[in-house]
Amino acid sequence: MTKQIALTGATGFVGRNLLKELLSQGYQVNALTRKEQSPEQGVNWISGDLQNEVALKALLQDCDALINVAGLIKAKSADEFMDANAHAVTRLKTILKESPKSPLFIQISSYAAREPQLSDYAFSKYQGEEMLKIGDQINWTILRPPAVYGPGDVETLKIFKIINHGLSLFPANKDNRVSWIHVSDLSKAIANLIEAPDINKKTFEVDDGAENGYSHEEFFTIAAKLIDKNPIKLTASKFILKVIGSLNDLFGFILNYAPMVSSKKVNEICHEDWVLNKELDLQKTGWEPKIPLNSGLKETLDWYKNNEYI
């Protein structure tokens, strides 16, 4: 019998790619959306959001697994982060525990959850994990991705644009290290959890398989070679970035918008170690990443060029 998967965040960068992967593996998908979507084979679009209990009940009806990708990476306040990244988990969990199927709740978290003191975002992702773990009513698995890139990603586009203007700008320290993963590898990793054995009530992390990730300088060097630039290398101190973040906070308050680089987000950006925790490596379950950074970034850059972003 074909399994029914409930998916939140299906219209975002990761969610769109994950939806395609789930469909390619033959799953039927209930997908939550706030905007009307075109009909798609294998997809039952559920109109609503994470605050809409009626929509959530429809989303989770008869599902064999729930994959919660939805969340905020920027918000106007700590309360907004908590509602989207933590309290929503509790709402989903409350409905899911009534299901006679005992479906698996797969929570897509973040490396940031390891350091909840750094920012409101990191704290909310940590709290989302903790709320999922409370009680024994449901089966759950937590997956923490690192920085995610690939065709369609607007954040990596910003890096290529900076390099294209002749500058490599390292936050805090060029030697700080970060793990990365291509969105296609991440999507396969998430989808594989649906059938993977011995994952209940466990937390995993993923990356692209590179030992100890990449320094900021290594990442920018790879990207610069692909775009055929020899940029000036500069390091922005944490103090300077904090000033910029504080100004963004002020303008965000005045103009009523959520800045991406807030003063607290700077703490995340400047953290020295966003590298895979090997004790939590998903590769222990048999999954393996397939796309190395160099070829993945080339594919991403080609997509930007073909779509005239660069």
C-alpha positions in Angstrom: 0.0 0.0 0.0 1.3 3.5 -0.9 2.3 5.5 2.2 0.7 8.9 2.9 3.2 11.6 3.9 2.2 14.9 5.6 4.6 17.7 4.7 4.8 21.3 6.0 7.0 23.9 4.3 6.4 22.3 0.9 6.6 25.6 -1.0 9.9 26.7 0.5 13.4 26.0 -0.9 14.0 22.7 0.9 10.3 21.7 0.9 9.9 22.1 -2.9 12.9 19.8 -3.5 11.8 17.3 -0.8 8.3 17.2 -2.3 9.8 16.2 -5.7 11.9 13.5 -4.0 8.9 12.1 -2.1 6.8 11.9 -5.3 9.7 10.3 -7.2 9.7 7.5 -4.6 6.0 6.9 -5.1 4.6 8.5 -1.9 1.3 10.3 -1.8 1.7 13.7 -0.1 -0.6 15.9 1.9 1.2 19.3 1.6 0.3 22.4 3.7 0.2 25.7 1.8 -0.9 29.3 2.5 -1.3 30.1 -1.1 -3.3 28.4 -3.8 -1.1 25.9 -5.8 -1.5 24.3 -9.2 -2.8 20.7 -9.1 0.0 18.2 -9.1 -0.1 14.4 -9.5 0.3 12.7 -6.1 -0.2 15.9 -4.1 -3.2 16.8 -2.0 -2.7 20.6 -1.2 -4.1 21.5 2.2 -4.9 25.2 2.5 -3.9 26.7 5.8 -0.9 27.4 8.1 0.6 26.1 11.3 -1.8 28.1 13.4 -4.9 26.6 11.7 -6.1 23.5 13.7 -8.6 22.5 11.0 -6.0 22.6 8.3 -3.5 20.6 10.5 -6.1 17.9 11.1 -6.7 17.6 7.4 -3.0 17.5 6.8 -2.3 14.7 9.2 -5.4 12.6 8.5 -4.3 8.9 7.8 -0.7 9.9 7.4 2.1 7.3 7.9 4.7 10.0 8.6 4.9 13.7 9.1 7.8 15.8 7.9 7.9 19.2 9.5 10.1 21.4 7.3 8.2 24.7 7.9 9.7 27.3 10.2 11.1 30.9 10.2 14.7 31.8 9.7 14.0 35.5 10.3 11.3 37.1 12.4 10.3 40.4 14.0 10.5 39.1 17.5 11.5 36.1 19.7 7.8 35.3 20.1 7.4 34.9 16.3 10.4 32.6 16.2 8.9 30.5 19.1 5.5 30.2 17.6 6.8 29.0 14.2 9.7 26.9 15.3 8.6 25.5 18.7 4.9 25.9 19.5 3.9 24.7 16.1 5.7 21.4 16.9 3.5 21.0 20.0 0.3 21.7 17.9 1.3 19.1 15.3 2.3 16.6 18.0 -1.0 17.0 19.9 -3.0 16.1 16.7 -0.6 13.4 15.6 -0.7 11.5 18.9 -4.5 10.8 18.3 -3.7 8.9 15.1 -4.2 5.1 15.3 -1.3 4.6 12.8 1.4 5.8 15.2 3.1 7.8 12.4 6.7 9.0 12.6 7.2 12.7 13.3 10.3 13.8 11.4 11.4 17.2 12.7 13.8 19.2 10.5 15.8 21.3 12.9 19.2 23.0 12.5 22.8 22.9 13.7 21.8 26.1 15.5 19.8 24.1 18.0 23.1 23.0 19.5 23.8 26.6 20.6 20.5 28.0 21.9 22.2 30.9 23.7 23.4 32.5 20.5 20.1 33.9 19.1 16.3 33.8 19.3 16.3 31.6 16.2 18.7 29.1 17.7 16.7 29.1 21.0 13.5 28.5 19.1 14.9 25.5 17.2 16.3 24.1 20.4 12.9 24.5 22.0 11.2 22.8 19.1 13.4 19.7 19.6 12.7 19.7 23.3 8.9 20.0 22.9 9.0 17.1 20.5 10.8 14.9 23.0 8.4 15.5 25.9 6.3 12.5 26.8 6.1 9.0 25.1 3.0 9.4 23.0 4.6 9.5 19.5 7.5 8.2 17.4 9.9 11.0 16.5 13.2 11.6 14.7 15.1 14.9 14.6 17.3 15.8 11.6 19.7 18.8 11.8 21.0 20.1 8.4 23.9 22.5 8.2 24.0 25.3 5.6 21.9 24.2 2.6 22.5 25.3 -1.0 21.5 24.4 -4.5 19.6 25.7 -7.5 16.9 28.2 -6.3 18.7 29.1 -3.1 18.7 32.9 -2.6 21.2 32.9 0.3 24.1 31.3 -1.7 23.2 33.7 -4.5 24.2 36.6 -2.2 27.7 35.0 -1.8 28.2 34.7 -5.5 27.0 38.3 -6.1 29.6 39.6 -3.5 32.4 37.6 -5.2 31.2 38.8 -8.6 31.7 42.3 -7.4 35.3 41.5 -6.5 35.1 40.8 -2.8 35.4 37.8 -0.5 34.0 38.9 2.9 34.7 36.6 5.8 32.6 37.0 9.0 34.7 37.3 12.1 37.4 34.8 11.1 38.3 33.3 7.8 39.3 30.1 9.5 35.9 29.5 11.2 34.4 26.3 9.8 31.0 25.4 8.4 29.5 22.2 7.0 27.4 22.4 3.9 24.9 20.1 2.0 23.3 20.2 -1.4 19.5 20.4 -1.2 19.2 17.2 -3.3 21.3 15.2 -0.8 19.3 16.7 2.1 16.0 15.8 0.4 17.1 12.2 -0.1 18.4 12.0 3.5 15.0 13.2 4.8 13.0 10.9 2.6 15.1 7.9 3.6 14.2 8.4 7.2 10.6 7.3 6.4 11.8 3.7 5.9 15.1 3.7 7.9 15.3 1.2 10.8 16.3 2.1 14.4 15.8 5.8 14.2 13.0 6.3 16.7 13.6 9.0 19.3 17.0 9.8 17.9 18.7 13.0 16.7 20.9 13.0 13.6 23.0 15.5 11.7 24.0 15.5 8.0 26.6 17.2 5.8 28.2 16.6 2.4 30.8 14.2 3.7 33.7 16.6 3.8 35.9 15.9 6.8 35.6 18.8 9.2 33.6 21.0 6.8 35.1 24.1 5.1 36.6 27.2 6.4 35.0 30.5 5.2 38.2 31.1 3.1 38.0 27.6 1.5 34.3 28.0 0.6 34.9 31.5 -1.0 37.9 30.2 -2.8 35.9 27.4 -4.4 33.1 29.8 -5.4 35.5 32.4 -6.8 37.2 29.8 -9.0 33.8 28.8 -10.4 32.8 32.3 -11.2 36.4 33.1 -12.5 37.1 36.0 -10.2 40.1 36.9 -8.0 38.3 38.9 -5.3 39.9 41.0 -2.6 39.8 39.1 0.7 38.5 41.0 3.8 37.4 40.0 7.2 34.5 41.8 8.9 35.0 41.8 12.7 32.2 40.8 14.9 32.0 44.3 16.3 31.4 45.8 12.8 28.8 43.1 12.1 27.1 43.8 15.4 26.8 47.5 14.5 25.3 46.5 11.1 22.9 44.1 12.8 21.8 46.7 15.3 21.1 49.1 12.6 19.1 46.4 10.8 17.2 45.9 14.0 16.4 49.6 14.3 15.2 49.9 10.7 13.3 46.7 11.0 11.4 48.1 14.0 10.7 51.4 12.3 9.6 50.0 9.0 8.0 46.9 10.5 10.0 44.1 8.8 12.2 41.2 9.9 15.8 41.7 9.0 17.8 38.6 8.0 21.1 39.9 9.6 19.9 41.0 13.0 22.3 41.8 15.9 21.6 38.3 17.4 21.9 36.6 14.1 25.5 37.9 14.0 26.3 35.6 16.9 25.4 32.6 14.7 27.3 34.0 11.7 30.4 34.5 13.8 30.3 31.2 15.7 33.6 29.3 15.1 32.3 25.8 14.6 29.2 24.8 12.6 30.7 21.4 11.7 28.9 18.0 11.8 28.9 16.2 15.1 30.2 12.8 14.1 28.4 11.1 16.9 25.1 12.1 15.3 26.1 11.4 11.7 23.1 10.1 9.7 25.6 8.0 7.6 25.4 5.5 10.5 22.0 4.5 9.1 23.4 3.7 5.6 22.5 7.0 3.9 25.4 8.7 2.0 25.8 12.1 0.4 26.5 12.1 -3.3 27.2 15.7 -4.3 30.6 17.3 -3.4 30.7 21.0 -2.9 32.6 21.9 -6.0 30.2 20.2 -8.4 27.2 21.3 -6.4 28.2 24.9 -6.4 28.8 24.7 -10.2 25.3 23.4 -10.7 24.0 26.2 -8.5 26.0 28.9 -10.3 24.8 27.5 -13.7 21.2 27.8 -12.5 21.8 31.4 -11.4 23.3 32.3 -14.8 20.5 30.5 -16.8 17.9 32.4 -14.8 19.8 35.7 -15.2 20.4 36.2 -11.5 24.1 36.7 -12.3 
